[in-house]
């Protein structure tokens, strides 16, 4: 069994999202379908692209919700529909014991995700002032193998 986790930027341009999805799908194709598990918090952008790539590969999706109210705060109708779809297709959903979403809840969820995965995939432009940077730093501090994906032409909004 291979368990992949994801961290990454949430605000990607449309072209950036397409490039990231293709790079993710190509990377994930290198893992056997059988026993493939992907863990995501389902934030818009990288997390949802990862969830789609895992499911497209035939893997099992596990979700970590950073707080009880996390999905209630998704106001964009398209993001809400995608989250609902992924939650329905998820093999499991773990909700952190935190009532309200916020930076501390996101960090705790990222740390749990890193601890549960065999390998972390970071959709990251290398900028140090982001939650993605914090997750990558934590993964590296505990010796978790980390692959950074940031295709040429990808951009954040």
Buried (B, 14 or more C-beta within 10 A) or exposed (E): EBBBBBBBBBEBBEEBBBBBBEBBBEBBEEBEEEEBBBBBBBBBBBBBBBBBBBBEBEBBBBBBBBBBBBBEEBEEEEBBEBBEBBBEBBEEBBBBEBEEBEEEBBBBBBBBBBEBBEBBBBBBBEEEEBBBBBBBEBBEEEEBEBEBBBBEEBBBE
